[in-house]
Amino acid sequence: MLPRALRLTRSSDIQDTVSSGRRFSTPYTRVYFRYSNLGQPRVACVVGKKVDQLATNRHKYQRWLREIIKDLLPALPPLDIVLVGQPSLKNQNITYQDLKSSLASLPAKLNNK
């Protein structure tokens, strides 16, 4: 689990990041981000019912996203980041490695924006 200081926990922070932040998409996720004055990145992972009706599957995808982002945190700039799972997570029956490889370029994309 990510330390509390590295998580976006308030729903208002997540909504602000999604509504007023910039975004780009990967094959399986949509990434929203905005600059933060805290000096460290904060992350939230959201997987809605459009991805899968079963809560166990949604939680599995959230755990995958959190684990992947935990490995990428040292390379991320100080941003508020929201990763939103897309329905293609379920439709294509992807594996953890597929998701990890799709997010491998995340630090480079965020550092350039």
N, C-alpha and C positions, 0 to 999 in steps of 0.2 A: 504494500500500500504506500502511496505517496505521503510524505509528511504533510501535516495540515497547512503549513506555511506555503506549500507549493500547489495547493488545490484552490480552485475557485469554488467556494462553498455557498455563497449567497446567490439566490436565484436572480436578484437584481443585477449582480455583476455578470452573470452568464447572459442575461437578456440584453444588457448594455453592449457586451462584446458581440453578440450575434446581430443586434440591430444597427450599431454604429461602427462596428469594426470592418476591416477588409476581409476578403475571403478568397479561397481558391479550392479546387476540388482535386482529389485523387480518385482512382477507380472505385474505392470502397468507402471513402469518407469525404466530408466537406469540412474544411478547416477555416474557422473564423479567428481573427486575431486583432488586437489593438495594443497600442503601446501603454506601458505601465511605468509609474515612477517608483516602484518598489525595489528595483534593482535585481530582481530575480523573476523567472517565469512562473506563472500560475496556470494550471491546466484543469479543464473539466472534460469529461467524456460522457456523451449522451447517445443513447441508442433507443429510439422510439418504437412504438408498436407497428409502424409501417415496415420495419425491418423484419420483425417476427412477433407473432401473437404470444408465443410462449415466453414467460419471464425468465425461465432458466437459460434459454438461448440468448436473450438480450443481455443478461448478466454475464454470460460467457464472453460475448463480444466486448462488453465494457471492460472486463478483466484483461482481455487481450490488449485493448487500446491502452489501458493504464500501464501494463507491463512494458509495452513497446515505448511509450513516452518516457517511462522512468529511465530507460537506457539512453534516451536522446537528450535528457534534461541538461547535462553539462554543456552541450553544444548550442543550446537555445538562447536567443537574446531575451532581455527582460520584457516579455509580452504577456498579456492575458490571452490564453489560447483555449478555444472550445473545439473539440473534435466531435463531429456529429456523424454517426453511422448512417450509411445510405442503404436502401433496400437491396442493392447488389451484394451486400454481405450474405444474405440468405439465399438469394436467387442463384448464385454461382457456386454455392457450397465451398467457400474458400477455406483455406487452412491458416493457421497462425503465421506460418512462413510467408504466405502470399500477402497477408496484411502487413507484416513487418517489412517486406521488400517494397511495398507501395508507399510506406511512410519513411523509408530510409533517406530520402532526399529532403525531408521536412526541414532540418536545420539550415541547409543551403538556401532553400526557398525563403525561409523567414528572415535570414540574415541579409538577403538581397532586397527585401521589400521595405 
